[in-house]
């Protein structure tokens, strides 16, 4: 199985196919034109995804999650997730905010980000938020 490592914004942006405008932060709306490929994504960044469709299934460890449309999922440095295509929805649509941990150096948020449980690997199931329509 393919393994992808996102340790820089450049690596992440190259994967999603957008131009890097800043080395520490990226925001993009993505509508894939190629089918999702099964892979393990290893994050060295923070990433928040607003999934607009069920373009893939995510697994943390042995637990698989089939997130609904319009759900926010979050990842933090050191986390890994297995991504599998959803045969019913081959092209993913999402908006993503990704930022490198260095962006938070010497900031109050950087000192307190561990308090935000939605980045906690063990809490990701509890912190996927379906948004109102």
Order of alpha helices (4+ residues) and beta strands (2+ residues): beta-alpha-beta-beta-beta-beta-beta-beta-beta-beta-alpha-beta
